[in-house]
């Protein structure tokens, strides 16, 4: 069977995250610049080879001062570590369209294995004749495991920023 290449359709994709602030509410954000390629045997996504990169400088929480702090050395140090990368190592069907994708996540040159929940939305032809595949992805990390350990304490001794970060991506790929 021949190999099929799928390129990310960034106009129809998004990567979002949220983290607890003061343990009472969540702050949300997104990455504006990212890229990905996916290779399959035919249209069989269970055989996929997946790589994904985010540009750390493209972080956007809707607040310039917070974004500058996140780009700085307390968090991503976007100048020294411009990319976050993920490479899939295994894909398992859970049930129906639900899958688990295991892979290696690298932030600040620290690589750790993570498992993502992925819902395969299907394949469709768009109005321009392009074949597209859609996925919803969810995961979480412990940010301190990747060198993102900055924090402060409130008067009551609670953390200002949770160590757990949840993320969600809606991605569409275009068959080449």
Backbone torsions as a table, in degrees:
resi	resn	phi	psi	omega
1	UNK	NA	147.8	-177.0
2	UNK	-86.8	155.0	178.7
3	UNK	-82.9	135.5	177.7
4	UNK	-112.0	132.9	176.7
5	UNK	-101.8	135.4	177.8
6	UNK	-122.9	125.3	177.0
7	UNK	-103.8	145.2	-178.9
8	UNK	-64.6	133.9	174.1
9	UNK	-94.3	91.6	-173.7
10	UNK	-66.8	-22.8	178.6
11	UNK	-69.6	-19.8	-179.0
12	UNK	-123.6	31.3	-179.3
13	UNK	-136.6	154.6	178.4
14	UNK	-152.8	150.8	176.7
15	UNK	-129.2	117.2	-176.4
16	UNK	-122.6	158.1	176.0
17	UNK	-144.3	163.5	172.1
18	UNK	-149.0	148.7	-178.3
19	UNK	-142.6	142.6	179.3
20	UNK	-68.9	138.1	175.9
21	UNK	-118.1	125.2	-178.6
22	UNK	59.8	15.7	179.3
23	UNK	65.0	7.6	-176.2
24	UNK	-114.4	-18.9	180.0
25	UNK	-154.6	171.5	-179.0
26	UNK	-111.1	146.4	170.9
27	UNK	-108.3	132.0	-178.4
28	UNK	-109.6	156.7	176.2
29	UNK	-159.4	-176.5	180.0
30	UNK	-150.5	166.6	169.6
31	UNK	-109.0	129.6	-176.4
32	UNK	-86.5	-27.9	-176.4
33	UNK	-119.4	123.2	-179.4
34	UNK	-157.1	161.9	179.3
35	UNK	-148.0	159.7	-179.4
36	UNK	-162.4	149.4	169.4
37	UNK	-131.6	152.2	-177.5
38	UNK	-139.9	131.3	175.9
39	UNK	-120.8	138.6	179.7
40	UNK	-133.1	164.3	168.9
41	UNK	-90.3	108.9	-173.0
42	UNK	63.0	-132.1	177.3
43	UNK	-108.4	22.7	-177.8
44	UNK	-89.3	102.3	-176.6
45	UNK	-75.1	-11.0	176.7
46	UNK	-69.4	-14.9	179.3
47	UNK	-102.7	9.3	-169.5
48	UNK	-63.0	142.8	167.4
49	UNK	-106.6	119.1	-171.6
50	UNK	-125.1	132.3	170.0
51	UNK	-132.2	143.7	-175.6
52	UNK	-142.7	136.0	176.9
53	UNK	-132.3	140.0	174.4
54	UNK	-116.3	143.0	173.7
55	UNK	-90.8	117.6	-175.8
56	UNK	-62.6	-31.9	-179.9
57	UNK	-69.0	-12.2	-177.8
58	UNK	-91.0	9.1	179.5
59	UNK	-62.0	139.7	-176.7
60	UNK	-145.5	113.9	176.4
61	UNK	-109.4	3.5	-179.3
62	UNK	84.9	6.3	179.1
63	UNK	-136.6	111.2	-173.4
64	UNK	-56.0	-42.8	-177.9
65	UNK	-64.4	-43.4	178.5
66	UNK	-66.1	-41.2	179.8
67	UNK	-62.4	-40.0	177.9
68	UNK	-63.1	-40.7	177.3
69	UNK	-63.1	-43.9	179.5
70	UNK	-64.9	-32.2	178.2
71	UNK	-76.2	-19.0	-176.5
72	UNK	-80.2	-177.1	-173.5
73	UNK	-68.4	-20.9	176.6
74	UNK	-63.2	-25.4	-178.7
75	UNK	-126.4	-101.4	-170.8
76	UNK	-80.2	-24.0	-173.0
77	UNK	46.3	64.4	-173.9
78	UNK	-57.8	-27.8	179.0
79	UNK	-68.8	-45.2	-178.9
80	UNK	-83.1	-30.5	-176.3
81	UNK	-128.4	77.4	-171.7
82	UNK	-72.4	-13.3	-174.9
83	UNK	-129.0	147.6	164.6
84	UNK	-111.9	132.6	-177.7
85	UNK	-128.7	152.1	176.1
86	UNK	-135.8	133.1	175.0
87	UNK	-129.2	123.0	-179.2
88	UNK	-70.4	142.5	176.9
89	UNK	-118.3	-21.1	179.5
90	UNK	-160.2	147.2	177.9
91	UNK	-130.5	130.2	179.4
92	UNK	-129.1	134.5	172.8
93	UNK	-75.5	129.1	177.6
94	UNK	-94.8	-57.8	177.8
95	UNK	-170.6	139.9	178.8
96	UNK	56.8	-117.2	180.0
97	UNK	-100.0	3.4	-177.4
98	UNK	-88.1	133.6	180.0
99	UNK	-131.6	161.4	166.9
100	UNK	-114.5	130.8	177.4
101	UNK	-117.0	117.9	175.2
102	UNK	-93.8	148.2	178.2
103	UNK	-171.8	180.0	-179.8
104	UNK	-105.4	122.6	177.2
105	UNK	-104.4	130.8	179.3
106	UNK	-120.2	122.1	174.7
107	UNK	-132.1	130.7	-179.9
108	UNK	52.9	39.8	179.3
109	UNK	63.3	17.7	173.9
110	UNK	-107.7	122.1	-177.3
111	UNK	-110.5	129.5	179.2
112	UNK	-136.6	148.6	174.9
113	UNK	-76.4	141.7	174.0
114	UNK	-137.2	162.2	175.7
115	UNK	-121.9	129.6	-180.0
116	UNK	-108.4	145.9	170.6
117	UNK	-93.0	127.2	-176.8
118	UNK	-129.2	127.6	175.4
119	UNK	-107.9	117.1	179.6
120	UNK	-81.3	115.1	-177.8
121	UNK	-79.3	-20.2	179.3
122	UNK	120.1	-174.1	-180.0
123	UNK	-121.9	137.2	179.1
124	UNK	-147.3	156.6	175.0
125	UNK	-96.5	129.3	179.6
126	UNK	-82.6	174.4	-177.6
127	UNK	-61.8	-14.0	-178.9
128	UNK	-99.7	6.1	177.4
129	UNK	87.5	4.4	179.0
130	UNK	-82.7	138.9	176.3
131	UNK	-88.5	126.8	-176.6
132	UNK	-125.2	150.4	174.6
133	UNK	-125.9	137.4	-176.6
134	UNK	-120.5	145.3	-178.3
135	UNK	-142.2	144.2	169.2
136	UNK	-112.3	129.3	-173.2
137	UNK	-122.6	136.6	175.7
138	UNK	-133.9	145.4	176.8
139	UNK	-164.3	178.3	175.0
140	UNK	-153.0	154.0	177.3
141	UNK	-135.1	163.1	168.0
142	UNK	-100.9	108.4	-168.8
143	UNK	-62.8	-32.3	-179.3
144	UNK	-64.1	-24.8	177.5
145	UNK	-67.2	-16.1	-179.4
146	UNK	-111.3	19.0	177.7
147	UNK	80.8	11.7	178.4
148	UNK	-100.4	69.5	-168.3
149	UNK	-105.1	1.3	-179.8
150	UNK	-57.1	141.0	173.1
151	UNK	-164.5	168.3	173.8
152	UNK	-139.2	162.8	179.7
153	UNK	-110.6	146.1	175.3
154	UNK	-79.8	174.0	177.2
155	UNK	-56.1	-35.8	-179.0
156	UNK	-81.5	-2.2	178.0
157	UNK	91.8	4.9	178.4
158	UNK	-83.2	158.9	179.6
159	UNK	-75.6	142.4	175.8
160	UNK	-73.0	-40.9	-177.8
161	UNK	-125.3	128.5	178.5
162	UNK	-63.2	151.4	176.5
163	UNK	-78.4	-23.8	179.6
164	UNK	-88.3	130.2	176.8
165	UNK	-120.1	126.0	176.5
166	UNK	-99.5	142.7	177.1
167	UNK	-136.9	156.9	-176.5
168	UNK	-146.3	137.5	178.0
169	UNK	-133.8	138.3	169.1
170	UNK	-112.4	118.5	-175.7
171	UNK	-130.8	143.5	175.0
172	UNK	-123.4	138.8	177.3
173	UNK	-117.5	148.5	179.0
174	UNK	-108.1	126.5	177.6
175	UNK	-69.0	131.7	-178.5
176	UNK	-93.7	NA	NA
